[in-house]
Amino acid sequence: MSFSVSALAYDRFMGRYSSPLAPLLADLAGVRPGQRVLDVGCGPGALTAELVARVGPGRVAAVDPSPPFVAAVQERHPGVEVHLAGAEQLPFADASFDVALAELVVHFMSDPVAGLAEMGRVTRSGGTVAACVWDFESGGSPLSLFWQAAQDLDRDAPGEDALPGTRRGQLGELLRRAGLVDVEERTLTVAVPHPSFEDWWEPFTLGVGPAGDYVSGLDGEQLTRLVQRCRELLPEAPFPMTGRAWAARGRI
């Protein structure tokens, strides 16, 4: 799947949903002034921006395996310590942070248990690891309607509901398997207004993530049919798109 895209493309595709989700995850993790915090899989910095607002740039670190995203966070948030790295091998010493967070990234980790365990390793004793992933099990993701339309037309359309953490209870279980204790699970919900169908649809054409990869592989006729099916499923514009995420936190 493609995350080697520009920061602006990701902002337009997922940032519109991840930005309002970020403060909800930070609240769940209990992020507050004076703490040192880590954003794992930071993307172009939706959660990073929220953490900087709460604790200041000098107390925030961030990692991502995508060079364009790392460059974007470095430019947007001077003073934040940013590294090109995946969750499974974090470039920090043990017990470096009070809180480690992963917004909408656990399901894309090559080894989610190893990634969450690494987040635990770099968090101090008594600190918090928190994560969230869209609800693809019951259609709660802001991408669920797109995948419904795709699968209505193509039974081989992949969807994202088989990825780890996207079903109820999975994220908490992953945290427990990674060694976290006192794991608590919540749901986080955002609603984003869309003034037109085009405002909602156009970011799917930018090649971001599994949905963007799927659209990029369609021929002209297939794409026309998919657009029409999405129009049929969506309400009359303007409309809100609701996104519900499974969320969980645990202690070290």
C-alpha positions as protocol buffer text, in pm:
chain_id: "A"
residue {
  index: 1
  type: MET
  ca { x: 0 y: 0 z: 0 }
}
residue {
  index: 2
  type: SER
  ca { x: 121 y: 349 z: -77 }
}
residue {
  index: 3
  type: PHE
  ca { x: 217 y: 606 z: 181 }
}
residue {
  index: 4
  type: SER
  ca { x: 502 y: 740 z: -35 }
}
residue {
  index: 5
  type: VAL
  ca { x: 287 y: 1036 z: -126 }
}
residue {
  index: 6
  type: SER
  ca { x: 308 y: 1405 z: -50 }
}
residue {
  index: 7
  type: ALA
  ca { x: 208 y: 1534 z: 290 }
}
residue {
  index: 8
  type: LEU
  ca { x: -61 y: 1748 z: 126 }
}
residue {
  index: 9
  type: ALA
  ca { x: -213 y: 1443 z: -45 }
}
residue {
  index: 10
  type: TYR
  ca { x: -233 y: 1262 z: 287 }
}
residue {
  index: 11
  type: ASP
  ca { x: -375 y: 1571 z: 457 }
}
residue {
  index: 12
  type: ARG
  ca { x: -654 y: 1590 z: 200 }
}
residue {
  index: 13
  type: PHE
  ca { x: -728 y: 1217 z: 216 }
}
residue {
  index: 14
  type: MET
  ca { x: -699 y: 1125 z: 584 }
}
residue {
  index: 15
  type: GLY
  ca { x: -590 y: 1439 z: 766 }
}
residue {
  index: 16
  type: ARG
  ca { x: -944 y: 1574 z: 744 }
}
residue {
  index: 17
  type: TYR
  ca { x: -1046 y: 1291 z: 979 }
}
residue {
  index: 18
  type: SER
  ca { x: -727 y: 1230 z: 1178 }
}
residue {
  index: 19
  type: SER
  ca { x: -692 y: 1593 z: 1287 }
}
residue {
  index: 20
  type: PRO
  ca { x: -1021 y: 1606 z: 1484 }
}
residue {
  index: 21
  type: LEU
  ca { x: -950 y: 1253 z: 1613 }
}
residue {
  index: 22
  type: ALA
  ca { x: -609 y: 1353 z: 1756 }
}
residue {
  index: 23
  type: PRO
  ca { x: -732 y: 1544 z: 2064 }
}
residue {
  index: 24
  type: LEU
  ca { x: -963 y: 1256 z: 2155 }
}
residue {
  index: 25
  type: LEU
  ca { x: -671 y: 1012 z: 2153 }
}
residue {
  index: 26
  type: ALA
  ca { x: -452 y: 1255 z: 2348 }
}
residue {
  index: 27
  type: ASP
  ca { x: -729 y: 1289 z: 2607 }
}
residue {
  index: 28
  type: LEU
  ca { x: -757 y: 911 z: 2636 }
}
residue {
  index: 29
  type: ALA
  ca { x: -381 y: 885 z: 2689 }
}
residue {
  index: 30
  type: GLY
  ca { x: -389 y: 1160 z: 2953 }
}
residue {
  index: 31
  type: VAL
  ca { x: -134 y: 1382 z: 2778 }
}
residue {
  index: 32
  type: ARG
  ca { x: -62 y: 1690 z: 2988 }
}
residue {
  index: 33
  type: PRO
  ca { x: 204 y: 1961 z: 3029 }
}
residue {
  index: 34
  type: GLY
  ca { x: 540 y: 1846 z: 3161 }
}
residue {
  index: 35
  type: GLN
  ca { x: 529 y: 1504 z: 3000 }
}
residue {
  index: 36
  type: ARG
  ca { x: 762 y: 1376 z: 2727 }
}
residue {
  index: 37
  type: VAL
  ca { x: 555 y: 1212 z: 2455 }
}
residue {
  index: 38
  type: LEU
  ca { x: 611 y: 1005 z: 2140 }
}
residue {
  index: 39
  type: ASP
  ca { x: 400 y: 996 z: 1823 }
}
residue {
  index: 40
  type: VAL
  ca { x: 455 y: 662 z: 1644 }
}
residue {
  index: 41
  type: GLY
  ca { x: 359 y: 654 z: 1276 }
}
residue {
  index: 42
  type: CYS
  ca { x: 315 y: 1030 z: 1282 }
}
residue {
  index: 43
  type: GLY
  ca { x: 231 y: 1075 z: 914 }
}
residue {
  index: 44
  type: PRO
  ca { x: 243 y: 1446 z: 823 }
}
residue {
  index: 45
  type: GLY
  ca { x: 171 y: 1537 z: 1185 }
}
residue {
  index: 46
  type: ALA
  ca { x: -198 y: 1550 z: 1274 }
}
residue {
  index: 47
  type: LEU
  ca { x: -139 y: 1403 z: 1620 }
}
residue {
  index: 48
  type: THR
  ca { x: 204 y: 1568 z: 1646 }
}
residue {
  index: 49
  type: ALA
  ca { x: 37 y: 1910 z: 1622 }
}
residue {
  index: 50
  type: GLU
  ca { x: -198 y: 1824 z: 1909 }
}
residue {
  index: 51
  type: LEU
  ca { x: 90 y: 1699 z: 2125 }
}
residue {
  index: 52
  type: VAL
  ca { x: 296 y: 2012 z: 2054 }
}
residue {
  index: 53
  type: ALA
  ca { x: 1 y: 2226 z: 2159 }
}
residue {
  index: 54
  type: ARG
  ca { x: -22 y: 2038 z: 2490 }
}
residue {
  index: 55
  type: VAL
  ca { x: 339 y: 1991 z: 2597 }
}
residue {
  index: 56
  type: GLY
  ca { x: 554 y: 2207 z: 2365 }
}
residue {
  index: 57
  type: PRO
  ca { x: 775 y: 2098 z: 2073 }
}
residue {
  index: 58
  type: GLY
  ca { x: 1080 y: 2024 z: 2285 }
}
residue {
  index: 59
  type: ARG
  ca { x: 894 y: 1749 z: 2471 }
}
residue {
  index: 60
  type: VAL
  ca { x: 760 y: 1574 z: 2160 }
}
residue {
  index: 61
  type: ALA
  ca { x: 930 y: 1310 z: 1945 }
}
residue {
  index: 62
  type: ALA
  ca { x: 785 y: 1150 z: 1632 }
}
residue {
  index: 63
  type: VAL
  ca { x: 872 y: 867 z: 1394 }
}
residue {
  index: 64
  type: ASP
  ca { x: 743 y: 752 z: 1057 }
}
residue {
  index: 65
  type: PRO
  ca { x: 881 y: 522 z: 784 }
}
residue {
  index: 66
  type: SER
  ca { x: 776 y: 761 z: 503 }
}
residue {
  index: 67
  type: PRO
  ca { x: 1044 y: 1018 z: 407 }
}
residue {
  index: 68
  type: PRO
  ca { x: 791 y: 1277 z: 277 }
}
residue {
  index: 69
  type: PHE
  ca { x: 600 y: 1262 z: 605 }
}
residue {
  index: 70
  type: VAL
  ca { x: 915 y: 1296 z: 817 }
}
residue {
  index: 71
  type: ALA
  ca { x: 1018 y: 1598 z: 611 }
}
residue {
  index: 72
  type: ALA
  ca { x: 674 y: 1752 z: 654 }
}
residue {
  index: 73
  type: VAL
  ca { x: 675 y: 1715 z: 1033 }
}
residue {
  index: 74
  type: GLN
  ca { x: 1027 y: 1860 z: 1053 }
}
residue {
  index: 75
  type: GLU
  ca { x: 912 y: 2164 z: 852 }
}
residue {
  index: 76
  type: ARG
  ca { x: 577 y: 2209 z: 1025 }
}
residue {
  index: 77
  type: HIS
  ca { x: 698 y: 2156 z: 1382 }
}
residue {
  index: 78
  type: PRO
  ca { x: 1050 y: 2293 z: 1443 }
}
residue {
  index: 79
  type: GLY
  ca { x: 1186 y: 2170 z: 1773 }
}
residue {
  index: 80
  type: VAL
  ca { x: 1019 y: 1828 z: 1754 }
}
residue {
  index: 81
  type: GLU
  ca { x: 1266 y: 1536 z: 1742 }
}
residue {
  index: 82
  type: VAL
  ca { x: 1169 y: 1349 z: 1425 }
}
residue {
  index: 83
  type: HIS
  ca { x: 1316 y: 1021 z: 1298 }
}
residue {
  index: 84
  type: LEU
  ca { x: 1271 y: 806 z: 990 }
}
residue {
  index: 85
  type: ALA
  ca { x: 1180 y: 476 z: 1156 }
}
residue {
  index: 86
  type: GLY
  ca { x: 913 y: 212 z: 1188 }
}
residue {
  index: 87
  type: ALA
  ca { x: 734 y: 119 z: 1507 }
}
residue {
  index: 88
  type: GLU
  ca { x: 911 y: -214 z: 1533 }
}
residue {
  index: 89
  type: GLN
  ca { x: 1256 y: -54 z: 1583 }
}
residue {
  index: 90
  type: LEU
  ca { x: 1226 y: 274 z: 1767 }
}
residue {
  index: 91
  type: PRO
  ca { x: 1549 y: 479 z: 1789 }
}
residue {
  index: 92
  type: PHE
  ca { x: 1513 y: 566 z: 2158 }
}
residue {
  index: 93
  type: ALA
  ca { x: 1649 y: 435 z: 2486 }
}
residue {
  index: 94
  type: ASP
  ca { x: 1435 y: 242 z: 2731 }
}
residue {
  index: 95
  type: ALA
  ca { x: 1193 y: 446 z: 2943 }
}
residue {
  index: 96
  type: SER
  ca { x: 1243 y: 768 z: 2742 }
}
residue {
  index: 97
  type: PHE
  ca { x: 878 y: 881 z: 2744 }
}
residue {
  index: 98
  type: ASP
  ca { x: 581 y: 926 z: 2971 }
}
residue {
  index: 99
  type: VAL
  ca { x: 332 y: 848 z: 2693 }
}
residue {
  index: 100
  type: ALA
  ca { x: 362 y: 678 z: 2353 }
}
residue {
  index: 101
  type: LEU
  ca { x: 74 y: 707 z: 2107 }
}
residue {
  index: 102
  type: ALA
  ca { x: -15 y: 560 z: 1766 }
}
residue {
  index: 103
  type: GLU
  ca { x: -302 y: 716 z: 1574 }
}
residue {
  index: 104
  type: LEU
  ca { x: -448 y: 509 z: 1288 }
}
residue {
  index: 105
  type: VAL
  ca { x: -126 y: 313 z: 1237 }
}
residue {
  index: 106
  type: VAL
  ca { x: -134 y: -17 z: 1432 }
}
residue {
  index: 107
  type: HIS
  ca { x: -316 y: -195 z: 1147 }
}
residue {
  index: 108
  type: PHE
  ca { x: -37 y: -93 z: 908 }
}
residue {
  index: 109
  type: MET
  ca { x: 251 y: -212 z: 1129 }
}
residue {
  index: 110
  type: SER
  ca { x: 436 y: -510 z: 981 }
}
residue {
  index: 111
  type: ASP
  ca { x: 419 y: -671 z: 1328 }
}
residue {
  index: 112
  type: PRO
  ca { x: 164 y: -494 z: 1552 }
}
residue {
  index: 113
  type: VAL
  ca { x: 257 y: -681 z: 1870 }
}
residue {
  index: 114
  type: ALA
  ca { x: 626 y: -604 z: 1819 }
}
residue {
  index: 115
  type: GLY
  ca { x: 546 y: -241 z: 1740 }
}
residue {
  index: 116
  type: LEU
  ca { x: 333 y: -198 z: 2052 }
}
residue {
  index: 117
  type: ALA
  ca { x: 595 y: -378 z: 2261 }
}
residue {
  index: 118
  type: GLU
  ca { x: 856 y: -131 z: 2133 }
}
residue {
  index: 119
  type: MET
  ca { x: 628 y: 154 z: 2233 }
}
residue {
  index: 120
  type: GLY
  ca { x: 614 y: -5 z: 2576 }
}
residue {
  index: 121
  type: ARG
  ca { x: 992 y: -44 z: 2591 }
}
residue {
  index: 122
  type: VAL
  ca { x: 1052 y: 327 z: 2537 }
}
residue {
  index: 123
  type: THR
  ca { x: 784 y: 428 z: 2790 }
}
residue {
  index: 124
  type: ARG
  ca { x: 873 y: 461 z: 3157 }
}
residue {
  index: 125
  type: SER
  ca { x: 731 y: 235 z: 3427 }
}
residue {
  index: 126
  type: GLY
  ca { x: 381 y: 355 z: 3507 }
}
residue {
  index: 127
  type: GLY
  ca { x: 356 y: 539 z: 3175 }
}
residue {
  index: 128
  type: THR
  ca { x: 89 y: 497 z: 2911 }
}
residue {
  index: 129
  type: VAL
  ca { x: 72 y: 346 z: 2563 }
}
residue {
  index: 130
  type: ALA
  ca { x: -239 y: 439 z: 2365 }
}
residue {
  index: 131
  type: ALA
  ca { x: -358 y: 370 z: 2011 }
}
residue {
  index: 132
  type: CYS
  ca { x: -662 y: 390 z: 1789 }
}
residue {
  index: 133
  type: VAL
  ca { x: -771 y: 225 z: 1463 }
}
residue {
  index: 134
  type: TRP
  ca { x: -1082 y: 287 z: 1252 }
}
residue {
  index: 135
  type: ASP
  ca { x: -1379 y: 56 z: 1308 }
}
residue {
  index: 136
  type: PHE
  ca { x: -1401 y: -144 z: 986 }
}
residue {
  index: 137
  type: GLU
  ca { x: -1601 y: -425 z: 1149 }
}
residue {
  index: 138
  type: SER
  ca { x: -1937 y: -247 z: 1167 }
}
residue {
  index: 139
  type: GLY
  ca { x: -1889 y: 19 z: 901 }
}
residue {
  index: 140
  type: GLY
  ca { x: -1775 y: 288 z: 1140 }
}
residue {
  index: 141
  type: SER
  ca { x: -1471 y: 403 z: 944 }
}
residue {
  index: 142
  type: PRO
  ca { x: -1501 y: 715 z: 727 }
}
residue {
  index: 143
  type: LEU
  ca { x: -1372 y: 485 z: 450 }
}
residue {
  index: 144
  type: SER
  ca { x: -1634 y: 214 z: 505 }
}
residue {
  index: 145
  type: LEU
  ca { x: -1884 y: 353 z: 253 }
}
residue {
  index: 146
  type: PHE
  ca { x: -1613 y: 365 z: -14 }
}
residue {
  index: 147
  type: TRP
  ca { x: -1526 y: -1 z: 46 }
}
residue {
  index: 148
  type: GLN
  ca { x: -1893 y: -98 z: 50 }
}
residue {
  index: 149
  type: ALA
  ca { x: -1936 y: 62 z: -293 }
}
residue {
  index: 150
  type: ALA
  ca { x: -1620 y: -107 z: -423 }
}
residue {
  index: 151
  type: GLN
  ca { x: -1727 y: -449 z: -297 }
}
residue {
  index: 152
  type: ASP
  ca { x: -2079 y: -406 z: -435 }
}
residue {
  index: 153
  type: LEU
  ca { x: -1917 y: -391 z: -779 }
}
residue {
  index: 154
  type: ASP
  ca { x: -1612 y: -612 z: -726 }
}
residue {
  index: 155
  type: ARG
  ca { x: -1621 y: -901 z: -482 }
}
residue {
  index: 156
  type: ASP
  ca { x: -1240 y: -909 z: -490 }
}
residue {
  index: 157
  type: ALA
  ca { x: -1204 y: -550 z: -367 }
}
residue {
  index: 158
  type: PRO
  ca { x: -982 y: -595 z: -61 }
}
residue {
  index: 159
  type: GLY
  ca { x: -1131 y: -362 z: 199 }
}
residue {
  index: 160
  type: GLU
  ca { x: -946 y: -306 z: 526 }
}
residue {
  index: 161
  type: ASP
  ca { x: -1154 y: -510 z: 771 }
}
residue {
  index: 162
  type: ALA
  ca { x: -903 y: -796 z: 778 }
}
residue {
  index: 163
  type: LEU
  ca { x: -621 y: -575 z: 905 }
}
residue {
  index: 164
  type: PRO
  ca { x: -524 y: -621 z: 1273 }
}
residue {
  index: 165
  type: GLY
  ca { x: -702 y: -399 z: 1521 }
}
residue {
  index: 166
  type: THR
  ca { x: -993 y: -304 z: 1297 }
}
residue {
  index: 167
  type: ARG
  ca { x: -1247 y: -522 z: 1480 }
}
residue {
  index: 168
  type: ARG
  ca { x: -1395 y: -484 z: 1827 }
}
residue {
  index: 169
  type: GLY
  ca { x: -1162 y: -604 z: 2102 }
}
residue {
  index: 170
  type: GLN
  ca { x: -863 y: -666 z: 1876 }
}
residue {
  index: 171
  type: LEU
  ca { x: -670 y: -353 z: 1970 }
}
residue {
  index: 172
  type: GLY
  ca { x: -696 y: -424 z: 2341 }
}
residue {
  index: 173
  type: GLU
  ca { x: -584 y: -781 z: 2284 }
}
residue {
  index: 174
  type: LEU
  ca { x: -283 y: -661 z: 2084 }
}
residue {
  index: 175
  type: LEU
  ca { x: -184 y: -433 z: 2371 }
}
residue {
  index: 176
  type: ARG
  ca { x: -209 y: -719 z: 2619 }
}
residue {
  index: 177
  type: ARG
  ca { x: -1 y: -946 z: 2398 }
}
residue {
  index: 178
  type: ALA
  ca { x: 259 y: -668 z: 2383 }
}
residue {
  index: 179
  type: GLY
  ca { x: 289 y: -676 z: 2763 }
}
residue {
  index: 180
  type: LEU
  ca { x: 70 y: -380 z: 2860 }
}
residue {
  index: 181
  type: VAL
  ca { x: -139 y: -405 z: 3177 }
}
residue {
  index: 182
  type: ASP
  ca { x: -461 y: -241 z: 3297 }
}
residue {
  index: 183
  type: VAL
  ca { x: -577 y: -218 z: 2936 }
}
residue {
  index: 184
  type: GLU
  ca { x: -892 y: -10 z: 2881 }
}
residue {
  index: 185
  type: GLU
  ca { x: -1087 y: 10 z: 2556 }
}
residue {
  index: 186
  type: ARG
  ca { x: -1302 y: 296 z: 2426 }
}
residue {
  index: 187
  type: THR
  ca { x: -1458 y: 421 z: 2105 }
}
residue {
  index: 188
  type: LEU
  ca { x: -1374 y: 766 z: 1968 }
}
residue {
  index: 189
  type: THR
  ca { x: -1605 y: 940 z: 1719 }
}
residue {
  index: 190
  type: VAL
  ca { x: -1563 y: 1239 z: 1489 }
}
residue {
  index: 191
  type: ALA
  ca { x: -1793 y: 1396 z: 1231 }
}
residue {
  index: 192
  type: VAL
  ca { x: -1652 y: 1588 z: 934 }
}
residue {
  index: 193
  type: PRO
  ca { x: -1876 y: 1801 z: 708 }
}
residue {
  index: 194
  type: HIS
  ca { x: -1851 y: 1766 z: 330 }
}
residue {
  index: 195
  type: PRO
  ca { x: -2006 y: 2045 z: 124 }
}
residue {
  index: 196
  type: SER
  ca { x: -2022 y: 1838 z: -194 }
}
residue {
  index: 197
  type: PHE
  ca { x: -1972 y: 1489 z: -332 }
}
residue {
  index: 198
  type: GLU
  ca { x: -1657 y: 1609 z: -509 }
}
residue {
  index: 199
  type: ASP
  ca { x: -1509 y: 1733 z: -180 }
}
residue {
  index: 200
  type: TRP
  ca { x: -1550 y: 1382 z: -38 }
}
residue {
  index: 201
  type: TRP
  ca { x: -1446 y: 1189 z: -349 }
}
residue {
  index: 202
  type: GLU
  ca { x: -1147 y: 1374 z: -495 }
}
residue {
  index: 203
  type: PRO
  ca { x: -895 y: 1269 z: -224 }
}
residue {
  index: 204
  type: PHE
  ca { x: -957 y: 903 z: -312 }
}
residue {
  index: 205
  type: THR
  ca { x: -786 y: 974 z: -646 }
}
residue {
  index: 206
  type: LEU
  ca { x: -457 y: 1082 z: -485 }
}
residue {
  index: 207
  type: GLY
  ca { x: -312 y: 733 z: -442 }
}
residue {
  index: 208
  type: VAL
  ca { x: -304 y: 730 z: -62 }
}
residue {
  index: 209
  type: GLY
  ca { x: -324 y: 400 z: 129 }
}
residue {
  index: 210
  type: PRO
  ca { x: -522 y: 89 z: 32 }
}
residue {
  index: 211
  type: ALA
  ca { x: -818 y: 289 z: -101 }
}
residue {
  index: 212
  type: GLY
  ca { x: -595 y: 506 z: -318 }
}
residue {
  index: 213
  type: ASP
  ca { x: -412 y: 199 z: -447 }
}
residue {
  index: 214
  type: TYR
  ca { x: -744 y: 40 z: -539 }
}
residue {
  index: 215
  type: VAL
  ca { x: -870 y: 346 z: -727 }
}
residue {
  index: 216
  type: SER
  ca { x: -538 y: 378 z: -912 }
}
residue {
  index: 217
  type: GLY
  ca { x: -580 y: 25 z: -1048 }
}
residue {
  index: 218
  type: LEU
  ca { x: -923 y: 82 z: -1207 }
}
residue {
  index: 219
  type: ASP
  ca { x: -981 y: 147 z: -1575 }
}
residue {
  index: 220
  type: GLY
  ca { x: -1206 y: 429 z: -1693 }
}
residue {
  index: 221
  type: GLU
  ca { x: -1528 y: 229 z: -1700 }
}
residue {
  index: 222
  type: GLN
  ca { x: -1465 y: 71 z: -1360 }
}
residue {
  index: 223
  type: LEU
  ca { x: -1390 y: 409 z: -1209 }
}
residue {
  index: 224
  type: THR
  ca { x: -1709 y: 560 z: -1352 }
}
residue {
  index: 225
  type: ARG
  ca { x: -1915 y: 277 z: -1205 }
}
residue {
  index: 226
  type: LEU
  ca { x: -1749 y: 315 z: -865 }
}
residue {
  index: 227
  type: VAL
  ca { x: -1813 y: 690 z: -859 }
}
residue {
  index: 228
  type: GLN
  ca { x: -2178 y: 632 z: -947 }
}
residue {
  index: 229
  type: ARG
  ca { x: -2218 y: 367 z: -677 }
}
residue {
  index: 230
  type: CYS
  ca { x: -2067 y: 599 z: -416 }
}
residue {
  index: 231
  type: ARG
  ca { x: -2311 y: 872 z: -523 }
}
residue {
  index: 232
  type: GLU
  ca { x: -2597 y: 628 z: -475 }
}
residue {
  index: 233
  type: LEU
  ca { x: -2488 y: 534 z: -124 }
}
residue {
  index: 234
  type: LEU
  ca { x: -2412 y: 883 z: 2 }
}
residue {
  index: 235
  type: PRO
  ca { x: -2682 y: 1124 z: 118 }
}
residue {
  index: 236
  type: GLU
  ca { x: -2753 y: 1449 z: -63 }
}
residue {
  index: 237
  type: ALA
  ca { x: -2478 y: 1707 z: -11 }
}
residue {
  index: 238
  type: PRO
  ca { x: -2391 y: 1874 z: 213 }
}
residue {
  index: 239
  type: PHE
  ca { x: -2347 y: 1578 z: 447 }
}
residue {
  index: 240
  type: PRO
  ca { x: -2133 y: 1482 z: 747 }
}
residue {
  index: 241
  type: MET
  ca { x: -1905 y: 1178 z: 736 }
}
residue {
  index: 242
  type: THR
  ca { x: -1880 y: 1010 z: 1073 }
}
residue {
  index: 243
  type: GLY
  ca { x: -1570 y: 820 z: 1173 }
}
residue {
  index: 244
  type: ARG
  ca { x: -1562 y: 581 z: 1468 }
}
residue {
  index: 245
  type: ALA
  ca { x: -1234 y: 441 z: 1595 }
}
residue {
  index: 246
  type: TRP
  ca { x: -1155 y: 160 z: 1835 }
}
residue {
  index: 247
  type: ALA
  ca { x: -916 y: 296 z: 2095 }
}
residue {
  index: 248
  type: ALA
  ca { x: -723 y: 140 z: 2381 }
}
residue {
  index: 249
  type: ARG
  ca { x: -468 y: 239 z: 2641 }
}
residue {
  index: 250
  type: GLY
  ca { x: -250 y: 39 z: 2874 }
}
residue {
  index: 251
  type: ARG
  ca { x: 16 y: 93 z: 3137 }
}
residue {
  index: 252
  type: ILE
  ca { x: 377 y: -23 z: 3155 }
}
